[in-house]
Amino acid sequence: MPADYTYDYAVIRVVPRVDRGERINAGVILSCADTDFLDARVELDEAALLALDPSADLAEVRANLDLIRRICRGGSDTGPVGALPPRGRFRWLVSPRSTIIQPSPIHTGRTTDPAACLDHLMARLVTRRAPSRT
């Protein structure tokens, strides 16, 4: 039977006007220290973002969301943060901030497959589906 691993995750939120506090979920960052897993999935609902702030800079938001994925992978193209071990990069990514891109509080769970768990969390917490017509 496969082993269960403890993981931590945070939802990536876009808060286009910090003064109003309105937000949309745009991704999930998941870290599993036992397997050195760190990855993020991102899906920006641009229409929802523009509904909250018609003047939102979509290109800037997309670039910052892409940077989160790149930091998860690590490497020199992401500066000193990219040189940290996976757990250090996760802690940096989920540090509270008062910018347009904000992490949720950290949540914990158990899984045998961190990548599949990340996909499940994305589907449950971020992906918007059109309402079914009956």
C-alpha positions as CSV (number, residue, x, y, z in Angstrom):
1,M,0.0,0.0,0.0
2,P,1.4,3.4,-0.9
3,A,2.6,5.7,1.9
4,D,0.6,8.8,2.8
5,Y,2.5,12.0,2.8
6,T,1.7,15.3,4.6
7,Y,1.3,18.2,2.3
8,D,0.6,22.0,2.7
9,Y,-1.1,24.2,0.2
10,A,-2.3,27.7,-0.2
11,V,-4.8,29.2,-2.7
12,I,-3.5,32.0,-4.9
13,R,-5.9,34.9,-4.8
14,V,-6.0,37.9,-7.0
15,V,-7.2,41.0,-5.2
16,P,-7.4,43.7,-7.9
17,R,-8.3,46.5,-5.4
18,V,-6.8,45.8,-2.1
19,D,-8.8,48.5,-0.5
20,R,-12.1,46.7,-1.4
21,G,-10.9,43.2,-0.4
22,E,-12.7,41.5,-3.3
23,R,-10.9,38.5,-4.7
24,I,-10.9,35.6,-7.0
25,N,-9.1,32.3,-6.6
26,A,-6.5,31.9,-9.4
27,G,-4.4,29.0,-8.4
28,V,-3.0,26.6,-5.8
29,I,0.5,26.1,-4.5
30,L,1.2,22.7,-3.0
31,S,4.3,21.5,-1.1
32,C,5.1,18.0,0.1
33,A,8.4,18.1,2.0
34,D,8.6,14.3,2.2
35,T,8.9,14.0,-1.6
36,D,10.5,17.4,-2.3
37,F,7.4,18.3,-4.3
38,L,6.6,21.9,-5.0
39,D,4.3,23.0,-7.8
40,A,1.6,25.5,-8.6
41,R,-1.4,25.4,-11.0
42,V,-2.8,28.7,-12.2
43,E,-6.1,29.5,-14.0
44,L,-7.0,33.1,-14.3
45,D,-10.7,33.9,-14.9
46,E,-10.1,37.2,-16.7
47,A,-13.8,38.0,-17.0
48,A,-14.3,37.6,-13.3
49,L,-11.2,39.8,-12.6
50,L,-12.4,42.5,-14.9
51,A,-15.8,42.4,-13.3
52,L,-14.1,43.3,-10.0
53,D,-11.9,45.9,-11.6
54,P,-12.3,46.9,-15.2
55,S,-8.9,48.7,-15.2
56,A,-7.0,45.6,-14.0
57,D,-3.7,45.1,-15.9
58,L,-4.3,41.5,-17.1
59,A,-0.7,41.2,-18.6
60,E,0.8,42.2,-15.3
61,V,-1.4,39.8,-13.3
62,R,-0.6,36.9,-15.7
63,A,3.1,37.7,-15.5
64,N,3.1,37.5,-11.7
65,L,1.1,34.3,-11.7
66,D,3.6,32.8,-14.1
67,L,6.4,33.9,-11.8
68,I,4.9,31.8,-9.0
69,R,5.1,28.7,-11.2
70,R,8.7,29.5,-12.2
71,I,9.7,30.0,-8.5
72,C,8.2,26.6,-7.8
73,R,10.5,25.0,-10.4
74,G,13.5,26.9,-9.0
75,G,16.5,28.0,-10.8
76,S,18.7,31.1,-11.4
77,D,16.1,32.8,-13.6
78,T,14.0,33.5,-10.5
79,G,16.8,35.2,-8.5
80,P,17.9,34.3,-5.0
81,V,14.5,32.8,-4.1
82,G,14.9,30.3,-6.9
83,A,18.1,29.0,-5.2
84,L,16.3,28.1,-2.0
85,P,15.3,24.5,-1.4
86,P,11.7,23.6,-2.3
87,R,10.3,24.1,1.2
88,G,12.0,27.5,1.5
89,R,10.5,28.6,-1.8
90,F,7.1,27.5,-0.6
91,R,7.4,29.5,2.6
92,W,8.5,32.5,0.6
93,L,5.6,32.1,-1.8
94,V,2.9,31.8,0.9
95,S,4.2,34.7,3.1
96,P,1.4,37.1,3.7
97,R,1.4,40.3,1.6
98,S,-0.8,43.2,0.8
99,T,-0.4,43.1,-2.9
100,I,-2.7,42.2,-5.8
101,I,-1.5,38.6,-5.7
102,Q,-2.1,37.1,-2.2
103,P,-1.8,33.6,-0.7
104,S,-4.5,32.2,1.5
105,P,-3.7,30.8,4.9
106,I,-1.8,27.5,4.7
107,H,-3.9,24.3,4.9
108,T,-2.6,20.8,5.5
109,G,-3.7,17.3,4.3
110,R,-2.4,13.8,3.5
111,T,-2.0,12.2,0.1
112,T,-0.2,9.4,-1.7
113,D,0.2,11.5,-4.9
114,P,1.0,15.2,-4.5
115,A,0.6,16.0,-8.2
116,A,-2.9,14.4,-8.3
117,C,-3.8,16.2,-5.1
118,L,-2.8,19.5,-6.6
119,D,-5.0,18.8,-9.7
120,H,-7.9,17.9,-7.3
121,L,-7.5,21.1,-5.3
122,M,-7.4,23.2,-8.5
123,A,-10.7,21.6,-9.7
124,R,-12.4,22.0,-6.4
125,L,-11.1,25.5,-5.4
126,V,-10.3,27.4,-8.6
127,T,-11.7,26.1,-11.8
128,R,-15.0,27.7,-12.7
129,R,-17.4,25.6,-14.6
130,A,-20.3,26.9,-16.6
131,P,-23.7,26.1,-15.0
132,S,-25.3,23.1,-16.6
133,R,-28.5,23.7,-18.4
134,T,-31.3,21.3,-17.8
